[in-house]
């Protein structure tokens, strides 16, 4: 079952496997994530934050730009030599079921596995540092529930969770820290 999408929510539905393929490189995923976290940036700024060579970052930004995932922000440049980049959309989404071509499905599945590995690494990094962040350690949480649902009810749950997250998404960044929230829901027999 496909969830109805709001065409004006600023989120791009990716249905082209070649566009999705741009994210299969971990550095490109990281660059897109940095633009989401910190906003527009120059190649040099992104290279420093990602710990990568300027030439490599420039190359990968070109691939993201050709895929329509990022765009230049010329209004931020101080002169013609300075190039700023920003995300082209507020965010992206895709579904492996959205690709009729088996190779597109394979790319989507591979990217989802890569993202799951990154999420697990980020959770492990948090566990390693949480004692140094007592203000956050008291409020960070993990939640797991075993629910008995139909596919329609799982769709309803996903939409309700997305609505709650959207209600927090556009808050001013001042005085706030980036927080990773992820949830997975799937049929599972213990």
C-alpha positions in Angstrom: 0.0 0.0 0.0 1.4 3.4 -0.9 1.1 6.3 1.5 -0.4 9.4 0.0 2.2 12.2 -0.3 1.7 16.0 0.1 3.2 17.4 -3.1 3.9 20.7 -1.4 5.9 19.4 1.6 9.3 20.1 0.1 10.2 16.4 0.0 11.3 14.9 -3.3 10.1 11.5 -4.1 12.9 9.7 -5.9 11.7 7.3 -8.6 14.8 7.3 -10.8 17.3 4.7 -9.9 20.2 6.8 -11.3 19.3 9.6 -8.8 19.1 7.2 -5.9 22.5 5.8 -7.0 24.1 9.1 -6.1 23.6 8.2 -2.5 25.3 4.8 -2.7 28.7 6.5 -2.2 29.2 7.1 1.6 31.0 10.5 1.0 28.1 11.8 -1.1 25.6 10.7 1.6 27.7 12.4 4.2 27.9 15.6 2.1 24.2 15.7 1.7 23.8 15.1 5.4 26.2 18.0 6.2 24.2 20.3 4.0 21.0 19.2 5.8 22.6 19.7 9.3 24.6 22.9 8.7 22.9 24.5 5.7 24.7 25.9 2.7 28.5 25.5 2.5 31.4 25.9 0.2 33.5 23.0 -1.1 36.3 23.9 1.4 33.9 24.0 4.4 32.4 20.6 3.4 35.9 19.1 2.8 37.0 20.2 6.3 33.8 18.9 8.0 33.9 15.6 6.1 37.6 15.1 6.5 38.0 14.7 2.8 40.2 16.3 0.1 38.7 19.4 -1.6 39.1 17.8 -5.1 37.2 14.7 -4.0 34.4 16.7 -2.4 34.1 18.9 -5.5 33.8 15.8 -7.7 31.1 14.3 -5.5 29.2 17.6 -5.2 29.1 17.6 -9.0 27.4 14.2 -9.0 24.9 15.3 -6.5 24.2 18.4 -8.5 23.7 16.5 -11.8 21.2 14.3 -9.9 19.3 17.4 -8.9 19.9 16.8 -5.2 21.9 19.9 -4.5 22.1 23.3 -6.2 24.5 26.3 -6.1 23.5 29.2 -3.9 25.1 32.1 -5.7 23.5 34.7 -3.5 25.9 33.6 -0.7 29.1 34.0 -2.7 31.3 37.0 -2.0 32.8 36.9 -5.5 32.7 34.9 -8.7 35.3 32.4 -7.5 33.3 31.4 -4.4 30.7 28.6 -4.8 28.2 27.8 -2.2 26.0 24.6 -2.3 22.7 23.8 -0.7 20.1 21.0 -0.9 17.7 21.4 -3.8 14.8 20.1 -1.6 13.9 20.0 2.0 14.5 16.3 1.9 14.1 13.1 -0.1 12.2 9.8 0.2 11.8 6.7 -1.8 10.4 3.2 -1.6 12.0 0.1 -3.0 8.6 -0.7 -4.3 8.7 2.5 -6.4 11.2 0.9 -8.8 9.8 -1.5 -11.4 13.2 -2.3 -12.7 15.0 -5.0 -10.6 18.2 -3.0 -10.8 16.5 0.0 -9.2 15.1 -2.2 -6.5 18.6 -3.5 -5.9 20.0 0.0 -5.5 17.2 1.0 -3.1 17.8 -2.2 -1.0 21.6 -1.6 -1.0 21.1 2.0 0.0 18.7 1.1 2.8 21.2 -1.4 4.1 23.9 1.3 4.0 21.7 3.7 5.9 20.9 1.1 8.5 24.7 0.5 9.0 25.2 4.3 9.4 22.3 4.5 11.9 23.7 1.7 14.0 27.2 3.3 13.9 25.7 6.6 15.1 23.8 4.9 17.9 27.0 3.1 19.0 28.9 6.4 18.9 26.1 7.9 21.1 26.4 5.0 23.6 30.2 5.6 23.8 29.8 9.3 24.5 26.6 9.6 26.6 28.4 9.7 29.9 30.1 12.9 28.8 26.7 14.4 27.9 24.6 14.0 31.1 22.1 16.6 30.0 21.3 14.5 27.0 21.8 11.1 28.6 18.8 11.8 30.8 16.5 12.5 27.9 17.7 10.3 25.1 15.6 7.2 24.6 15.2 4.0 22.7 11.8 2.4 22.2 10.6 -0.9 21.0 7.1 -2.2 21.0 5.5 -5.4 19.8 2.2 -4.5 18.1 -0.4 -6.6 16.3 -1.4 -4.6 13.2 -2.9 -5.0 9.8 -1.0 -3.4 6.8 -3.6 -0.6 6.9 -3.0 0.0 10.6 0.8 0.0 10.0 0.2 2.7 7.3 -1.8 4.7 9.8 0.9 4.4 12.4 3.6 5.5 10.0 1.6 8.5 9.0 0.9 9.5 12.6 4.6 9.2 13.5 5.6 11.2 10.4 3.1 13.9 11.5 4.6 14.1 15.0 8.1 14.4 13.6 7.0 17.1 11.1 5.6 19.1 14.0 9.2 19.4 15.4 11.0 19.7 12.0 10.8 23.5 11.4 11.9 24.8 14.8 14.5 27.5 14.9 18.0 25.9 15.3 19.2 28.5 17.9 20.0 26.8 21.2 19.1 23.4 19.8 21.3 20.4 18.8 20.7 18.0 15.9 19.0 14.9 17.1 18.8 11.7 15.0 15.4 10.0 15.2 14.7 6.8 13.4 12.1 4.1 13.7 11.5 0.9 11.8 8.4 -1.1 11.7 8.0 -4.4 10.0 6.4 -7.8 10.4 8.4 -9.9 12.8 7.8 -13.2 14.5 10.0 -13.6 17.6 
